[in-house]
């Protein structure tokens, strides 16, 4: 039994638009399924739990974007129920990182044919994430994007990834870098004039930005990108390099790896995970190896 969770607002309604086509394919293939539609923020988490306990589903399929997946994962942790994804959001970075097709028919075919694989999951304090947690500039950009009008407009024309770039430009002119202390696997690092810290399980965020090019979903390690010591002008010049992941050659960017870290800052910094707000520093981030089954 496949349990589908369709986010009504993902991709400015794209998930809802493609659902009839998905349902037709399921009926043609005589696949047993049930479906639930999200009605509010964080609804997908409780829907996952409901489908598992009441409908006895053996697979959960999220039809939506990274926010939908984030909520579904938080409902699946601790179970052996695999997650399938049909991308229908603005960024789709989780799907991009795992090579899941963006076309709904191809994504569904893979869900019905492939076997589950197991991947790592990260935690910001007690809340899980499965792509990237961002601190500082990243956090403010994610918050700005989530409340923007242009995100909805760009989602409508399937150009939602551009909303991150617009927000980054807006935040750029007001953001003030901070001094940071990191404790990574019990080793202390101090950095001054830090723009952002990205803690990654998968390489992508912000709709395809390759923030940690070598991040792997099953190596039991977090990839940690620290951008520090840059002038405002150098930061602006370096930012476009993130589209191809070539920014890591800059001497002002450090890539570290670890299993857990604590982050302390001279001023409170906004933290996001999978684009969802998760509070402010100080925080603790850790990895839980082999914690989630994905088709």
N, C-alpha and C positions, 0 to 999 in steps of 0.2 A: 504494500500500500504506500503510495506516494502522497505526501502532504505538501501542498503548494501554499505559499504565503505570498500574496500579491500586494505590493505597496501601491496604493492608489495614486500617490503623488510623485513617485519616483520618475525622474526624467520628465517632469512636468506632465505627468499622466501617461507616459509611454508604456509603463508596465500594464496599466489598465487597458490600453489600446491593443497590445499584442496578446493579452490573455485569451480572447476568443479563438485566435489562431492556434495557440498552444493547446487549448482544450479540444479543438477539433482534431489535432494530431493524436492526442491521447485517446480519444474515442475511436479513431480509425485503427489504432494499434491495440485496442481492447486493454488498455492499461488501467488498473484500479487506482483511483485517486480521490482525494477530497481537497477542497480549497477554502482558504480563509483570506479575508481582505483586511488590511490594517485600517484602523479608524483614527489613530492618534499616535503621538510620539511614544516610542518604546513598546508599542503594542505587539510587535513581532516576537518579542521575547516571551510574552505570556501565551501567544498563539502557538509557538513551538511546544511549550509545555502542555498545552491543551491537546494538541494533535498527538503527542506521544502518549499521554495518559488515557485519553478518551477514544481516540480513533485507532490507536495501536499502529501508527505509521512506522514504516521501516526506513524511509528516506524523507528528509525535509528538503524542499526545493524553494529557494528564495528568488522571487521575480522582482528585481529592484536593483538598487545601487549599493554602494559601500555602506551607507547608513543602515539599510535593510539587513545586509549581511552581518554588520556589527551587532545588531539586535538579535538576529537569529543565533549567532555564535554564542552570545551570552545565555541563551536558553538551552543550547546543546552541550555546553561544557559539563563533563561528568557522565555523559552518556556515550554509547557506541553507535548512535544513530548518525549516518553520514549526511553531509550537506551538499546539495547540488545547487548550482547558480545559473540563472538565466539573466544575463546583464541587461539592465534597463534603467540605469542611473545616468548621472552627468559625468562622473569620473571613471567608475568601473575599474579601479586600480587593483582590487583583489583579483578580479577575473583576468586582467592584463598580466599580473604577476604569475598566475598559474597557467596561462596559455588557454584560457577558456574562450571559445568563439563568441564574438559579440552578436552574431545573428541568432535569433531565438530558436530557429529550427535546428541549426547545427548544435547549439548548446543542449537542446533537449535530447537530440540523438545521442550525444555523448553521455548524458545522465542515464539514459536507458540502457546503454551498452557497456560502459566502462565499469571497472571495479574501483572501490574506494582506496584512496591513498591517505596516509596520516601525516599531518603537518604540525608545526609548533604554533603556540599561541602566546602572546605577550600579555602582561598585566600592568596597568597603571594603578598603583595601590591595589584595590580589589576588583577592578573592572577590566575585562579582557579586551584586547584589540588584536587584529590579525594582519594589518598592513604596516602602518607607520604611526608612531606617536611623535608629535611635534611640540617643541617647547620654545617660547619666545616669539620671534617674528612669525614663525609657522602658526602658533596658536592664535595670534591676533588675526592672521590672514584667514584661517579657518572660521573663526567667529564672525569676521566681517562678511565672508562669503555666505555663511548660513542665513544671515538676516537680510541679505541684499535682494533688491528687486530684480537686478539684472541676471541673477542666477536663474530665476524662473523664465525670463525672456530668452536667455541663451539655451536653456534646456529645451524650450519649445522648438528651436531650429536645430537641435542636436549639436550644439556647440558649447555645451556646459563647461568643458574644461577651460574655456577662455575666462570664465567668471573668476577662477583662482588668480589668473594673471592680473585682471582688473583690480581685484582686492589687494594683491601684492603691491601694486603701484600706489594704491591709496594708503596702505599701512606704511610703506617705505618712508614717506615724508614726515611721519610723526613718531616712528619707532626709535627708542633709545636703547642701544646695546647695554648689557649688564655684565657684572663680574659673576663668574660661576665657579662653584666647587663641585666636582664630580667624585663620587666614590664608586669605582668600577671593580667588582669582585674584590672588595676590601682595600683597593689601592686608590690613594687620593691624587686627584689632578686638579689644578687651579688654572682657570682661563680668564683673561680680562677682555673686555669689549666684545662680548659674545652676541652675535646676531641671532643664531638659532642652534638648537640641537635637535636632530632627527634620529629617532631610535627605530630601526627597521627590522621587520621580519621578511618583507618583500621589497623589491627595489623601488616600487612606484608609489607616488602620491600626487595629489593636486591635479588629477586628470592626465597622468602620463609623465610627470617629471621624474627623472631617474635619480633620486636623491642618494641612494646607496646601491650602486650598480652590482655589487657582488653579494648582496643579501640573498640568503637561501631559506626556504620555508621549512627545511628539515635538518638543519645542521646543529640545532640546539644552542645557537648563539644569536645575540642581538648585534646588528651592525649599528654603530653610533657615529653619526656625522656631526662634527662641531665646526661651525663657521665663526671665526673670531679674528680680532685684530685688523679688520678691514675698515678703510674709510668708506663713507657713504658712496662715493663715486666708484670705488673698486667693487663694492657689493653690487652696485647696479650693473657694472660691466660683466661681473662673473655670473649673475643670475641666469642669463640666457643659456649658459653652458649646461645647466641642469637638464635641459631638454634631451641631451645626448649622454649625460653622465660624465662629461669630460671636466667638470668643475673640480673633481677630486685631485687634479694635478696642481692646484693652487697651493702655495705654501701656507696660506691662511686657513686651509681646510684640513682637518684631521679626521681620519677614519679609525675608530677603535672597535674592538669586539669584546663582548662579555656576556655573562649570564644574568647579572643583576647590577643595578646601579641606583645610587641616590643622587638627587640633584638639588643643590642649594644655590640661591641667587641673591644678589645684593638688593634687588627689588622683586616683588612677586611677579612671576611670569605665567601667562596663560598656557594651559596644556590641552592638547587634543589627542584623541586616538581614533584612527579611521575617519577623521574629519568631525568627530563628535566631541563636544566640550567635556573635559574631565577634571576641571579645577585649576589650581595654581600651584606653583612651587612653594615649599619643598615637596618633593614626591619621591616615590620608590617605583622603579620599573624592573620587572623580572621576566624571564622566559620560562614557559612550561613546555618542555619538549614533548613531542608526539601526543598532543592533547586534543586534536580535532581530526575527524575523518571527513574527507572531501572527495566528491566524485568529479 
